[in-house]
Amino acid sequence: MQTLIYETRPNPSKGGVQDMASMSRRGVEGVSAVAKVVTVNELASPLNVQIPMEVPTSRHRFLDYFRGFEKVEAVRETFGEESDRVLEGLQVEFFGSKLGYMGVSDEDGYLLASADYLKNGNWRDIYLDVVHELVHVRQFKEGKELFDESFEYVDRPTELQAYRHTVKEARRLGMTDDEISDYLKVT
Ligand SMILES: [Zn+2]
């Protein structure tokens, strides 16, 4: 029996409705047979990544659903020379429960993502969550204990490192301090 621990984090629906509506209209047809895919390209620094909206609740190759993340500088910074090798081998499991957003399995270091969150969440939050979770993927590979219960969530060294990296990326995207603090607000 594996332990699944989900991140506690901001309310994903906040400000997301309009984004999702306009995103659907721009949805790219035919890129994937199983996922509606969007290209996030309206930011200060355009991103050419695709974030799936409709996913089956099963386990898959990460790059089959999150296309383009292997080219994101913030991700390459996380894994360095190992980037291609790690991302090629990374798996993601989509789960159906409405509890939780995204996380990393402390059993074998794969990514966990809520199908409901992908469908209803704000794409920018989801993008930043992926950047955040990939830091945990690296930490897991380094043998760090991801969910050290001797720390509160916000004080846990693995979380501090992941949030620092995510905030840096949020700034690069041109997010304001208010937007970043909304994103970081733990509910
Ligand atoms: Zn985290």
Backbone and ligand atoms as CSV (ligand in chain L), in Angstrom:
chain,resi,resn,atom,element,x,y,z
A,1,MET,N,N,0.855,-1.204,0.000
A,1,MET,CA,C,0.000,0.000,0.000
A,1,MET,C,C,0.877,1.234,0.000
A,2,GLN,N,N,0.765,2.026,-0.991
A,2,GLN,CA,C,1.609,3.205,-1.039
A,2,GLN,C,C,0.954,4.384,-0.327
A,3,THR,N,N,1.796,5.280,0.121
A,3,THR,CA,C,1.297,6.488,0.764
A,3,THR,C,C,1.228,7.595,-0.282
A,4,LEU,N,N,0.087,8.174,-0.424
A,4,LEU,CA,C,-0.015,9.311,-1.322
A,4,LEU,C,C,-0.192,10.551,-0.462
A,5,ILE,N,N,0.701,11.480,-0.619
A,5,ILE,CA,C,0.570,12.721,0.146
A,5,ILE,C,C,0.422,13.864,-0.830
A,6,TYR,N,N,-0.637,14.584,-0.673
A,6,TYR,CA,C,-0.889,15.664,-1.620
A,6,TYR,C,C,-0.479,16.998,-1.043
A,7,GLU,N,N,-0.123,17.853,-1.946
A,7,GLU,CA,C,0.237,19.202,-1.544
A,7,GLU,C,C,-1.030,19.913,-1.076
A,8,THR,N,N,-0.888,20.700,-0.034
A,8,THR,CA,C,-1.978,21.591,0.315
A,8,THR,C,C,-1.643,22.926,-0.305
A,9,ARG,N,N,-2.539,23.500,-1.023
A,9,ARG,CA,C,-2.172,24.717,-1.725
A,9,ARG,C,C,-3.381,25.520,-2.125
A,10,PRO,N,N,-3.141,26.618,-2.842
A,10,PRO,CA,C,-4.194,27.580,-3.134
A,10,PRO,C,C,-5.441,26.991,-3.792
A,11,ASN,N,N,-6.487,27.730,-3.649
A,11,ASN,CA,C,-7.733,27.370,-4.306
A,11,ASN,C,C,-7.569,27.523,-5.815
A,12,PRO,N,N,-7.610,26.420,-6.562
A,12,PRO,CA,C,-7.284,26.501,-7.981
A,12,PRO,C,C,-8.358,27.199,-8.806
A,13,SER,N,N,-9.547,27.312,-8.261
A,13,SER,CA,C,-10.613,27.878,-9.092
A,13,SER,C,C,-10.528,29.407,-9.125
A,14,LYS,N,N,-9.760,29.966,-8.207
A,14,LYS,CA,C,-9.689,31.411,-8.096
A,14,LYS,C,C,-9.206,32.063,-9.394
A,15,GLY,N,N,-10.058,32.870,-9.960
A,15,GLY,CA,C,-9.669,33.578,-11.177
A,15,GLY,C,C,-9.502,32.680,-12.381
A,16,GLY,N,N,-9.898,31.444,-12.218
A,16,GLY,CA,C,-9.603,30.495,-13.287
A,16,GLY,C,C,-10.680,30.377,-14.342
A,17,VAL,N,N,-11.883,30.844,-14.032
A,17,VAL,CA,C,-13.005,30.564,-14.921
A,17,VAL,C,C,-12.807,31.170,-16.302
A,18,GLN,N,N,-12.447,32.450,-16.300
A,18,GLN,CA,C,-12.279,33.094,-17.588
A,18,GLN,C,C,-11.100,32.512,-18.359
A,19,ASP,N,N,-10.037,32.251,-17.624
A,19,ASP,CA,C,-8.882,31.642,-18.268
A,19,ASP,C,C,-9.275,30.346,-18.956
A,20,MET,N,N,-10.053,29.560,-18.236
A,20,MET,CA,C,-10.407,28.248,-18.773
A,20,MET,C,C,-11.276,28.402,-20.008
A,21,ALA,N,N,-12.199,29.369,-19.984
A,21,ALA,CA,C,-13.090,29.547,-21.124
A,21,ALA,C,C,-12.300,29.943,-22.368
A,22,SER,N,N,-11.415,30.924,-22.189
A,22,SER,CA,C,-10.668,31.357,-23.367
A,22,SER,C,C,-9.676,30.285,-23.789
A,23,MET,N,N,-9.233,29.511,-22.795
A,23,MET,CA,C,-8.287,28.456,-23.106
A,23,MET,C,C,-8.954,27.370,-23.958
A,24,SER,N,N,-10.199,27.056,-23.635
A,24,SER,CA,C,-10.898,26.021,-24.393
A,24,SER,C,C,-11.033,26.420,-25.853
A,25,ARG,N,N,-11.309,27.691,-26.048
A,25,ARG,CA,C,-11.471,28.143,-27.431
A,25,ARG,C,C,-10.185,27.992,-28.224
A,26,ARG,N,N,-9.067,28.133,-27.511
A,26,ARG,CA,C,-7.793,28.021,-28.213
A,26,ARG,C,C,-7.242,26.598,-28.181
A,27,GLY,N,N,-8.020,25.703,-27.615
A,27,GLY,CA,C,-7.550,24.333,-27.476
A,27,GLY,C,C,-7.030,23.787,-28.795
A,28,VAL,N,N,-5.934,23.092,-28.724
A,28,VAL,CA,C,-5.337,22.564,-29.951
A,28,VAL,C,C,-5.956,21.208,-30.253
A,29,GLU,N,N,-6.527,21.098,-31.411
A,29,GLU,CA,C,-7.185,19.849,-31.787
A,29,GLU,C,C,-6.164,18.843,-32.318
A,30,GLY,N,N,-6.395,17.610,-32.002
A,30,GLY,CA,C,-5.646,16.542,-32.658
A,30,GLY,C,C,-4.207,16.364,-32.220
A,31,VAL,N,N,-3.793,17.108,-31.201
A,31,VAL,CA,C,-2.411,16.944,-30.742
A,31,VAL,C,C,-2.266,15.626,-29.998
A,32,SER,N,N,-3.289,15.309,-29.253
A,32,SER,CA,C,-3.267,14.039,-28.552
A,32,SER,C,C,-4.645,13.413,-28.658
A,33,ALA,N,N,-4.690,12.130,-28.811
A,33,ALA,CA,C,-5.969,11.442,-28.956
A,33,ALA,C,C,-6.731,11.393,-27.647
A,34,VAL,N,N,-6.037,11.481,-26.551
A,34,VAL,CA,C,-6.681,11.285,-25.260
A,34,VAL,C,C,-6.749,12.541,-24.409
A,35,ALA,N,N,-6.081,13.594,-24.788
A,35,ALA,CA,C,-6.084,14.782,-23.951
A,35,ALA,C,C,-6.359,16.029,-24.766
A,36,LYS,N,N,-7.168,16.905,-24.192
A,36,LYS,CA,C,-7.267,18.235,-24.777
A,36,LYS,C,C,-6.023,18.974,-24.336
A,37,VAL,N,N,-5.413,19.627,-25.247
A,37,VAL,CA,C,-4.124,20.213,-24.936
A,37,VAL,C,C,-4.152,21.703,-25.209
A,38,VAL,N,N,-3.530,22.457,-24.353
A,38,VAL,CA,C,-3.471,23.900,-24.579
A,38,VAL,C,C,-2.038,24.361,-24.653
A,39,THR,N,N,-1.846,25.409,-25.369
A,39,THR,CA,C,-0.527,26.009,-25.431
A,39,THR,C,C,-0.576,27.334,-24.690
A,40,VAL,N,N,0.278,27.455,-23.716
A,40,VAL,CA,C,0.307,28.658,-22.896
A,40,VAL,C,C,1.290,29.629,-23.517
A,41,ASN,N,N,0.780,30.673,-24.129
A,41,ASN,CA,C,1.710,31.548,-24.849
A,41,ASN,C,C,1.365,33.027,-24.710
A,42,GLU,N,N,0.584,33.353,-23.695
A,42,GLU,CA,C,0.165,34.742,-23.603
A,42,GLU,C,C,0.833,35.486,-22.449
A,43,LEU,N,N,1.928,34.938,-21.978
A,43,LEU,CA,C,2.607,35.548,-20.846
A,43,LEU,C,C,3.700,36.492,-21.298
A,44,ALA,N,N,4.241,37.226,-20.324
A,44,ALA,CA,C,5.358,38.118,-20.617
A,44,ALA,C,C,6.484,37.338,-21.310
A,45,SER,N,N,6.755,36.173,-20.775
A,45,SER,CA,C,7.700,35.272,-21.429
A,45,SER,C,C,6.904,34.079,-21.923
A,46,PRO,N,N,6.635,34.006,-23.207
A,46,PRO,CA,C,5.768,32.943,-23.696
A,46,PRO,C,C,6.312,31.553,-23.359
A,47,LEU,N,N,5.384,30.691,-23.056
A,47,LEU,CA,C,5.745,29.313,-22.747
A,47,LEU,C,C,5.191,28.436,-23.847
A,48,ASN,N,N,5.977,27.536,-24.301
A,48,ASN,CA,C,5.442,26.597,-25.283
A,48,ASN,C,C,5.268,25.240,-24.632
A,49,VAL,N,N,4.390,25.205,-23.667
A,49,VAL,CA,C,4.106,23.934,-23.020
A,49,VAL,C,C,2.641,23.596,-23.223
A,50,GLN,N,N,2.348,22.351,-23.098
A,50,GLN,CA,C,0.973,21.911,-23.224
A,50,GLN,C,C,0.549,21.245,-21.930
A,51,ILE,N,N,-0.631,21.635,-21.479
A,51,ILE,CA,C,-1.152,21.119,-20.219
A,51,ILE,C,C,-2.453,20.392,-20.515
A,52,PRO,N,N,-2.530,19.125,-20.177
A,52,PRO,CA,C,-3.737,18.374,-20.518
A,52,PRO,C,C,-4.925,18.791,-19.669
A,53,MET,N,N,-6.098,18.805,-20.275
A,53,MET,CA,C,-7.313,19.148,-19.536
A,53,MET,C,C,-8.175,17.927,-19.247
A,54,GLU,N,N,-8.192,17.007,-20.184
A,54,GLU,CA,C,-8.996,15.786,-20.012
A,54,GLU,C,C,-8.033,14.618,-19.966
A,55,VAL,N,N,-7.994,13.960,-18.838
A,55,VAL,CA,C,-7.045,12.851,-18.728
A,55,VAL,C,C,-7.723,11.597,-18.182
A,56,PRO,N,N,-7.246,10.438,-18.612
A,56,PRO,CA,C,-7.740,9.186,-18.035
A,56,PRO,C,C,-7.111,8.993,-16.662
A,57,THR,N,N,-7.836,8.386,-15.733
A,57,THR,CA,C,-7.248,8.195,-14.405
A,57,THR,C,C,-6.391,6.941,-14.399
A,58,SER,N,N,-5.230,7.084,-14.936
A,58,SER,CA,C,-4.268,5.985,-14.984
A,58,SER,C,C,-2.864,6.573,-15.110
A,59,ARG,N,N,-1.897,5.688,-15.260
A,59,ARG,CA,C,-0.499,6.118,-15.204
A,59,ARG,C,C,0.099,6.211,-16.609
A,60,HIS,N,N,0.857,7.252,-16.848
A,60,HIS,CA,C,1.383,7.515,-18.191
A,60,HIS,C,C,2.774,8.115,-18.144
A,61,ARG,N,N,3.342,8.198,-19.325
A,61,ARG,CA,C,4.613,8.881,-19.478
A,61,ARG,C,C,4.349,10.375,-19.328
A,62,PHE,N,N,5.081,11.026,-18.449
A,62,PHE,CA,C,4.883,12.455,-18.186
A,62,PHE,C,C,4.895,13.287,-19.467
A,63,LEU,N,N,5.903,13.079,-20.308
A,63,LEU,CA,C,6.056,13.930,-21.491
A,63,LEU,C,C,4.972,13.697,-22.537
A,64,ASP,N,N,4.243,12.606,-22.431
A,64,ASP,CA,C,3.143,12.387,-23.373
A,64,ASP,C,C,1.989,13.347,-23.098
A,65,TYR,N,N,1.901,13.817,-21.854
A,65,TYR,CA,C,0.794,14.707,-21.487
A,65,TYR,C,C,1.241,16.140,-21.228
A,66,PHE,N,N,2.429,16.279,-20.689
A,66,PHE,CA,C,2.945,17.621,-20.400
A,66,PHE,C,C,4.055,17.908,-21.405
A,67,ARG,N,N,3.611,18.228,-22.601
A,67,ARG,CA,C,4.591,18.383,-23.673
A,67,ARG,C,C,5.289,19.728,-23.596
A,68,GLY,N,N,6.547,19.692,-23.899
A,68,GLY,CA,C,7.311,20.936,-23.940
A,68,GLY,C,C,7.998,21.272,-22.620
A,69,PHE,N,N,7.661,20.573,-21.551
A,69,PHE,CA,C,8.298,20.893,-20.266
A,69,PHE,C,C,9.799,20.585,-20.294
A,70,GLU,N,N,10.189,19.708,-21.213
A,70,GLU,CA,C,11.618,19.400,-21.297
A,70,GLU,C,C,12.412,20.599,-21.836
A,71,LYS,N,N,11.693,21.584,-22.371
A,71,LYS,CA,C,12.396,22.767,-22.897
A,71,LYS,C,C,12.311,23.959,-21.946
A,72,VAL,N,N,11.567,23.821,-20.873
A,72,VAL,CA,C,11.409,24.941,-19.934
A,72,VAL,C,C,12.693,25.123,-19.126
A,73,GLU,N,N,13.217,26.330,-19.166
A,73,GLU,CA,C,14.488,26.616,-18.500
A,73,GLU,C,C,14.443,26.292,-17.002
A,74,ALA,N,N,13.318,26.645,-16.363
A,74,ALA,CA,C,13.207,26.393,-14.920
A,74,ALA,C,C,13.270,24.902,-14.607
A,75,VAL,N,N,12.791,24.102,-15.546
A,75,VAL,CA,C,12.827,22.646,-15.359
A,75,VAL,C,C,14.238,22.121,-15.610
A,76,ARG,N,N,14.868,22.642,-16.626
A,76,ARG,CA,C,16.240,22.205,-16.947
A,76,ARG,C,C,17.198,22.611,-15.820
A,77,GLU,N,N,16.872,23.737,-15.182
A,77,GLU,CA,C,17.672,24.185,-14.047
A,77,GLU,C,C,17.551,23.190,-12.886
A,78,THR,N,N,16.368,22.646,-12.723
A,78,THR,CA,C,16.145,21.680,-11.646
A,78,THR,C,C,16.974,20.415,-11.849
A,79,PHE,N,N,17.010,19.918,-13.076
A,79,PHE,CA,C,17.654,18.621,-13.298
A,79,PHE,C,C,19.034,18.714,-13.929
A,80,GLY,N,N,19.402,19.886,-14.393
A,80,GLY,CA,C,20.724,20.050,-14.997
A,80,GLY,C,C,20.958,19.077,-16.136
A,81,GLU,N,N,22.132,18.473,-16.134
A,81,GLU,CA,C,22.497,17.563,-17.228
A,81,GLU,C,C,21.610,16.328,-17.285
A,82,GLU,N,N,20.931,16.064,-16.192
A,82,GLU,CA,C,20.076,14.881,-16.130
A,82,GLU,C,C,18.697,15.131,-16.738
A,83,SER,N,N,18.433,16.370,-17.154
A,83,SER,CA,C,17.079,16.758,-17.564
A,83,SER,C,C,16.418,15.767,-18.514
A,84,ASP,N,N,17.058,15.515,-19.641
A,84,ASP,CA,C,16.413,14.667,-20.649
A,84,ASP,C,C,16.194,13.251,-20.116
A,85,ARG,N,N,17.207,12.745,-19.450
A,85,ARG,CA,C,17.106,11.373,-18.948
A,85,ARG,C,C,15.973,11.246,-17.916
A,86,VAL,N,N,15.926,12.175,-16.985
A,86,VAL,CA,C,14.909,12.113,-15.933
A,86,VAL,C,C,13.506,12.276,-16.520
A,87,LEU,N,N,13.342,13.274,-17.383
A,87,LEU,CA,C,12.002,13.544,-17.907
A,87,LEU,C,C,11.529,12.420,-18.828
A,88,GLU,N,N,12.441,11.843,-19.577
A,88,GLU,CA,C,12.086,10.697,-20.426
A,88,GLU,C,C,11.518,9.560,-19.578
A,89,GLY,N,N,12.095,9.365,-18.409
A,89,GLY,CA,C,11.701,8.230,-17.580
A,89,GLY,C,C,10.565,8.524,-16.613
A,90,LEU,N,N,10.200,9.799,-16.497
A,90,LEU,CA,C,9.219,10.180,-15.481
A,90,LEU,C,C,7.798,9.756,-15.860
A,91,GLN,N,N,7.089,9.271,-14.874
A,91,GLN,CA,C,5.696,8.905,-15.101
A,91,GLN,C,C,4.781,9.804,-14.296
A,92,VAL,N,N,3.540,9.919,-14.771
A,92,VAL,CA,C,2.541,10.690,-14.049
A,92,VAL,C,C,1.308,9.818,-13.872
A,93,GLU,N,N,0.763,9.850,-12.677
A,93,GLU,CA,C,-0.481,9.127,-12.437
A,93,GLU,C,C,-1.588,10.135,-12.194
A,94,PHE,N,N,-2.625,10.065,-13.016
A,94,PHE,CA,C,-3.782,10.939,-12.840
A,94,PHE,C,C,-4.780,10.232,-11.933
A,95,PHE,N,N,-5.212,10.944,-10.904
A,95,PHE,CA,C,-6.167,10.322,-9.988
A,95,PHE,C,C,-7.504,11.053,-10.042
A,96,GLY,N,N,-8.562,10.325,-9.710
A,96,GLY,CA,C,-9.901,10.846,-9.894
A,96,GLY,C,C,-10.462,11.611,-8.712
A,97,SER,N,N,-9.877,11.412,-7.570
A,97,SER,CA,C,-10.411,12.053,-6.376
A,97,SER,C,C,-10.323,13.573,-6.463
A,98,LYS,N,N,-11.306,14.234,-5.867
A,98,LYS,CA,C,-11.274,15.697,-5.864
A,98,LYS,C,C,-10.374,16.235,-4.770
A,99,LEU,N,N,-9.815,15.352,-3.982
A,99,LEU,CA,C,-8.913,15.785,-2.925
A,99,LEU,C,C,-7.518,15.968,-3.490
A,100,GLY,N,N,-6.933,17.096,-3.204
A,100,GLY,CA,C,-5.546,17.290,-3.606
A,100,GLY,C,C,-5.410,17.795,-5.023
A,101,TYR,N,N,-4.254,18.305,-5.311
A,101,TYR,CA,C,-3.990,18.900,-6.618
A,101,TYR,C,C,-2.910,18.118,-7.347
A,102,MET,N,N,-1.743,18.175,-6.796
A,102,MET,CA,C,-0.610,17.538,-7.423
A,102,MET,C,C,0.376,17.127,-6.345
A,103,GLY,N,N,1.129,16.114,-6.617
A,103,GLY,CA,C,2.106,15.685,-5.628
A,103,GLY,C,C,3.109,14.741,-6.243
A,104,VAL,N,N,3.972,14.233,-5.385
A,104,VAL,CA,C,4.974,13.270,-5.832
A,104,VAL,C,C,4.886,12.080,-4.903
A,105,SER,N,N,4.889,10.889,-5.483
A,105,SER,CA,C,4.828,9.686,-4.670
A,105,SER,C,C,6.113,9.545,-3.872
A,106,ASP,N,N,5.976,9.310,-2.568
A,106,ASP,CA,C,7.197,9.117,-1.776
A,106,ASP,C,C,7.662,7.669,-1.865
A,107,GLU,N,N,6.984,6.893,-2.717
A,107,GLU,CA,C,7.400,5.508,-2.889
A,107,GLU,C,C,8.384,5.356,-4.043
A,108,ASP,N,N,8.024,5.898,-5.207
A,108,ASP,CA,C,8.985,5.786,-6.303
A,108,ASP,C,C,9.173,7.087,-7.088
A,109,GLY,N,N,8.735,8.181,-6.518
A,109,GLY,CA,C,9.092,9.472,-7.092
A,109,GLY,C,C,8.375,9.863,-8.359
A,110,TYR,N,N,7.256,9.214,-8.652
A,110,TYR,CA,C,6.531,9.673,-9.833
A,110,TYR,C,C,5.549,10.778,-9.457
A,111,LEU,N,N,5.059,11.437,-10.489
A,111,LEU,CA,C,4.188,12.592,-10.295
A,111,LEU,C,C,2.738,12.129,-10.145
A,112,LEU,N,N,1.990,12.825,-9.311
A,112,LEU,CA,C,0.562,12.553,-9.140
A,112,LEU,C,C,-0.196,13.823,-9.480
A,113,ALA,N,N,-1.265,13.690,-10.248
A,113,ALA,CA,C,-2.026,14.892,-10.591
A,113,ALA,C,C,-3.513,14.571,-10.610
A,114,SER,N,N,-4.285,15.468,-10.017
A,114,SER,CA,C,-5.733,15.296,-9.971
A,114,SER,C,C,-6.346,15.623,-11.333
A,115,ALA,N,N,-7.116,14.683,-11.869
A,115,ALA,CA,C,-7.795,14.908,-13.156
A,115,ALA,C,C,-8.753,16.075,-13.039
A,116,ASP,N,N,-9.386,16.198,-11.883
A,116,ASP,CA,C,-10.340,17.280,-11.652
A,116,ASP,C,C,-9.635,18.640,-11.660
A,117,TYR,N,N,-8.489,18.691,-11.025
A,117,TYR,CA,C,-7.711,19.931,-10.993
A,117,TYR,C,C,-7.267,20.322,-12.404
A,118,LEU,N,N,-6.818,19.350,-13.186
A,118,LEU,CA,C,-6.374,19.662,-14.550
A,118,LEU,C,C,-7.522,20.213,-15.388
A,119,LYS,N,N,-8.705,19.689,-15.104
A,119,LYS,CA,C,-9.865,20.120,-15.873
A,119,LYS,C,C,-10.353,21.504,-15.446
A,120,ASN,N,N,-10.339,21.759,-14.133
A,120,ASN,CA,C,-10.966,22.981,-13.615
A,120,ASN,C,C,-10.002,24.028,-13.083
A,121,GLY,N,N,-8.756,23.670,-12.949
A,121,GLY,CA,C,-7.798,24.603,-12.357
A,121,GLY,C,C,-7.353,25.684,-13.332
A,122,ASN,N,N,-6.689,26.660,-12.784
A,122,ASN,CA,C,-6.119,27.757,-13.555
A,122,ASN,C,C,-4.798,27.256,-14.173
A,123,TRP,N,N,-4.656,27.425,-15.484
A,123,TRP,CA,C,-3.488,26.840,-16.157
A,123,TRP,C,C,-2.175,27.359,-15.600
A,124,ARG,N,N,-2.146,28.623,-15.150
A,124,ARG,CA,C,-0.886,29.165,-14.640
A,124,ARG,C,C,-0.521,28.507,-13.303
A,125,ASP,N,N,-1.538,28.278,-12.459
A,125,ASP,CA,C,-1.294,27.549,-11.212
A,125,ASP,C,C,-0.766,26.153,-11.519
A,126,ILE,N,N,-1.401,25.515,-12.494
A,126,ILE,CA,C,-1.004,24.144,-12.827
A,126,ILE,C,C,0.443,24.129,-13.337
A,127,TYR,N,N,0.741,25.079,-14.202
A,127,TYR,CA,C,2.110,25.167,-14.722
A,127,TYR,C,C,3.110,25.312,-13.567
A,128,LEU,N,N,2.823,26.241,-12.641
A,128,LEU,CA,C,3.741,26.473,-11.521
A,128,LEU,C,C,3.802,25.257,-10.606
A,129,ASP,N,N,2.672,24.570,-10.454
A,129,ASP,CA,C,2.674,23.357,-9.644
A,129,ASP,C,C,3.588,22.290,-10.248
A,130,VAL,N,N,3.558,22.187,-11.575
A,130,VAL,CA,C,4.437,21.204,-12.220
A,130,VAL,C,C,5.898,21.568,-11.955
A,131,VAL,N,N,6.227,22.852,-12.113
A,131,VAL,CA,C,7.595,23.313,-11.844
A,131,VAL,C,C,7.987,22.972,-10.400
A,132,HIS,N,N,7.052,23.200,-9.478
A,132,HIS,CA,C,7.264,22.909,-8.056
A,132,HIS,C,C,7.467,21.401,-7.816
A,133,GLU,N,N,6.555,20.614,-8.369
A,133,GLU,CA,C,6.616,19.173,-8.113
A,133,GLU,C,C,7.871,18.543,-8.707
A,134,LEU,N,N,8.336,19.094,-9.816
A,134,LEU,CA,C,9.543,18.532,-10.423
A,134,LEU,C,C,10.761,18.744,-9.523
A,135,VAL,N,N,10.720,19.792,-8.694
A,135,VAL,CA,C,11.783,19.954,-7.698
A,135,VAL,C,C,11.727,18.776,-6.715
A,136,HIS,N,N,10.514,18.370,-6.334
A,136,HIS,CA,C,10.392,17.218,-5.430
A,136,HIS,C,C,10.859,15.927,-6.112
A,137,VAL,N,N,10.629,15.833,-7.423
A,137,VAL,CA,C,11.105,14.646,-8.152
A,137,VAL,C,C,12.630,14.564,-8.010
A,138,ARG,N,N,13.283,15.701,-8.170
A,138,ARG,CA,C,14.742,15.695,-8.025
A,138,ARG,C,C,15.154,15.362,-6.591
A,139,GLN,N,N,14.455,15.973,-5.626
A,139,GLN,CA,C,14.775,15.717,-4.221
A,139,GLN,C,C,14.635,14.230,-3.902
A,140,PHE,N,N,13.585,13.631,-4.455
A,140,PHE,CA,C,13.381,12.201,-4.226
A,140,PHE,C,C,14.568,11.403,-4.771
A,141,LYS,N,N,14.997,11.779,-5.971
A,141,LYS,CA,C,16.122,11.071,-6.589
A,141,LYS,C,C,17.406,11.243,-5.788
A,142,GLU,N,N,17.505,12.365,-5.098
A,142,GLU,CA,C,18.682,12.612,-4.259
A,142,GLU,C,C,18.567,11.910,-2.905
A,143,GLY,N,N,17.460,11.233,-2.698
A,143,GLY,CA,C,17.282,10.497,-1.458
A,143,GLY,C,C,16.778,11.330,-0.299
A,144,LYS,N,N,16.299,12.531,-0.595
A,144,LYS,CA,C,15.783,13.364,0.493
A,144,LYS,C,C,14.412,12.875,0.926
A,145,GLU,N,N,14.142,13.072,2.181
A,145,GLU,CA,C,12.830,12.707,2.679
A,145,GLU,C,C,11.866,13.843,2.357
A,146,LEU,N,N,10.916,13.549,1.476
A,146,LEU,CA,C,10.036,14.619,0.983
A,146,LEU,C,C,9.056,15.104,2.033
A,147,PHE,N,N,8.591,14.190,2.851
A,147,PHE,CA,C,7.503,14.559,3.754
A,147,PHE,C,C,7.930,14.389,5.204
A,148,ASP,N,N,9.011,15.051,5.536
A,148,ASP,CA,C,9.541,14.965,6.887
A,148,ASP,C,C,8.546,15.570,7.870
A,149,GLU,N,N,7.912,14.695,8.642
A,149,GLU,CA,C,6.828,15.140,9.523
A,149,GLU,C,C,7.325,15.911,10.738
A,150,SER,N,N,8.646,15.963,10.923
A,150,SER,CA,C,9.128,16.748,12.055
A,150,SER,C,C,9.053,18.252,11.764
A,151,PHE,N,N,8.726,18.576,10.510
A,151,PHE,CA,C,8.507,19.979,10.146
A,151,PHE,C,C,7.056,20.197,9.770
A,152,GLU,N,N,6.566,21.398,10.052
A,152,GLU,CA,C,5.291,21.806,9.484
A,152,GLU,C,C,5.496,21.954,7.981
A,153,TYR,N,N,4.394,21.791,7.233
A,153,TYR,CA,C,4.476,21.871,5.771
A,153,TYR,C,C,5.282,23.075,5.287
A,154,VAL,N,N,4.939,24.269,5.815
A,154,VAL,CA,C,5.572,25.487,5.289
A,154,VAL,C,C,7.030,25.638,5.701
A,155,ASP,N,N,7.463,24.880,6.712
A,155,ASP,CA,C,8.851,24.995,7.176
A,155,ASP,C,C,9.737,23.866,6.667
A,156,ARG,N,N,9.117,22.942,5.969
A,156,ARG,CA,C,9.870,21.764,5.540
A,156,ARG,C,C,10.923,22.183,4.503
A,157,PRO,N,N,12.170,21.785,4.700
A,157,PRO,CA,C,13.232,22.227,3.779
A,157,PRO,C,C,12.936,21.869,2.319
A,158,THR,N,N,12.346,20.708,2.090
A,158,THR,CA,C,12.049,20.323,0.705
A,158,THR,C,C,10.997,21.249,0.096
A,159,GLU,N,N,10.069,21.726,0.924
A,159,GLU,CA,C,9.053,22.660,0.423
A,159,GLU,C,C,9.662,24.039,0.175
A,160,LEU,N,N,10.503,24.480,1.102
A,160,LEU,CA,C,11.104,25.807,0.935
A,160,LEU,C,C,11.884,25.875,-0.374
A,161,GLN,N,N,12.631,24.824,-0.656
A,161,GLN,CA,C,13.403,24.797,-1.896
A,161,GLN,C,C,12.468,24.824,-3.119
A,162,ALA,N,N,11.403,24.035,-3.057
A,162,ALA,CA,C,10.470,23.972,-4.192
A,162,ALA,C,C,9.758,25.311,-4.386
A,163,TYR,N,N,9.357,25.942,-3.283
A,163,TYR,CA,C,8.661,27.229,-3.408
A,163,TYR,C,C,9.586,28.340,-3.888
A,164,ARG,N,N,10.820,28.323,-3.412
A,164,ARG,CA,C,11.772,29.342,-3.878
A,164,ARG,C,C,11.912,29.284,-5.396
A,165,HIS,N,N,12.057,28.077,-5.876
A,165,HIS,CA,C,12.228,27.882,-7.318
A,165,HIS,C,C,10.974,28.313,-8.081
A,166,THR,N,N,9.815,27.999,-7.523
A,166,THR,CA,C,8.547,28.320,-8.181
A,166,THR,C,C,8.298,29.825,-8.209
A,167,VAL,N,N,8.638,30.491,-7.110
A,167,VAL,CA,C,8.433,31.946,-7.051
A,167,VAL,C,C,9.332,32.644,-8.072
A,168,LYS,N,N,10.530,32.141,-8.218
A,168,LYS,CA,C,11.446,32.706,-9.222
A,168,LYS,C,C,10.833,32.585,-10.616
A,169,GLU,N,N,10.244,31.448,-10.891
A,169,GLU,CA,C,9.619,31.235,-12.199
A,169,GLU,C,C,8.379,32.122,-12.347
A,170,ALA,N,N,7.618,32.281,-11.267
A,170,ALA,CA,C,6.427,33.137,-11.310
A,170,ALA,C,C,6.828,34.578,-11.649
A,171,ARG,N,N,7.918,35.042,-11.059
A,171,ARG,CA,C,8.410,36.394,-11.354
A,171,ARG,C,C,8.812,36.500,-12.808
A,172,ARG,N,N,9.477,35.482,-13.307
A,172,ARG,CA,C,9.913,35.496,-14.705
A,172,ARG,C,C,8.711,35.574,-15.643
A,173,LEU,N,N,7.604,34.973,-15.212
A,173,LEU,CA,C,6.392,35.011,-16.025
A,173,LEU,C,C,5.724,36.378,-15.984
A,174,GLY,N,N,6.220,37.228,-15.113
A,174,GLY,CA,C,5.655,38.569,-15.025
A,174,GLY,C,C,4.524,38.688,-14.026
A,175,MET,N,N,4.370,37.709,-13.145
A,175,MET,CA,C,3.315,37.796,-12.140
A,175,MET,C,C,3.655,38.876,-11.117
A,176,THR,N,N,2.607,39.566,-10.667
A,176,THR,CA,C,2.810,40.599,-9.650
A,176,THR,C,C,2.950,39.943,-8.273
A,177,ASP,N,N,3.418,40.728,-7.295
A,177,ASP,CA,C,3.543,40.200,-5.931
A,177,ASP,C,C,2.196,39.706,-5.408
A,178,ASP,N,N,1.128,40.453,-5.725
A,178,ASP,CA,C,-0.204,40.031,-5.280
A,178,ASP,C,C,-0.596,38.696,-5.896
A,179,GLU,N,N,-0.336,38.568,-7.180
A,179,GLU,CA,C,-0.677,37.299,-7.851
A,179,GLU,C,C,0.117,36.143,-7.264
A,180,ILE,N,N,1.385,36.434,-6.970
A,180,ILE,CA,C,2.216,35.368,-6.399
A,180,ILE,C,C,1.736,35.011,-4.999
A,181,SER,N,N,1.370,36.004,-4.204
A,181,SER,CA,C,0.941,35.666,-2.842
A,181,SER,C,C,-0.424,34.963,-2.871
A,182,ASP,N,N,-1.273,35.288,-3.837
A,182,ASP,CA,C,-2.508,34.517,-4.013
A,182,ASP,C,C,-2.193,33.065,-4.340
A,183,TYR,N,N,-1.234,32.896,-5.223
A,183,TYR,CA,C,-0.870,31.535,-5.613
A,183,TYR,C,C,-0.337,30.743,-4.427
A,184,LEU,N,N,0.432,31.436,-3.584
A,184,LEU,CA,C,1.081,30.744,-2.472
A,184,LEU,C,C,0.174,30.515,-1.277
A,185,LYS,N,N,-0.949,31.205,-1.250
A,185,LYS,CA,C,-1.823,31.119,-0.087
A,185,LYS,C,C,-2.253,29.667,0.159
A,186,VAL,N,N,-1.942,29.183,1.299
A,186,VAL,CA,C,-2.320,27.813,1.623
A,186,VAL,C,C,-3.690,27.820,2.270
A,187,THR,N,N,-4.589,27.073,1.691
A,187,THR,CA,C,-5.966,27.096,2.198
A,187,THR,C,C,-6.147,26.100,3.339
L,1,ZN,ZN,ZN,5.790,20.783,-2.415
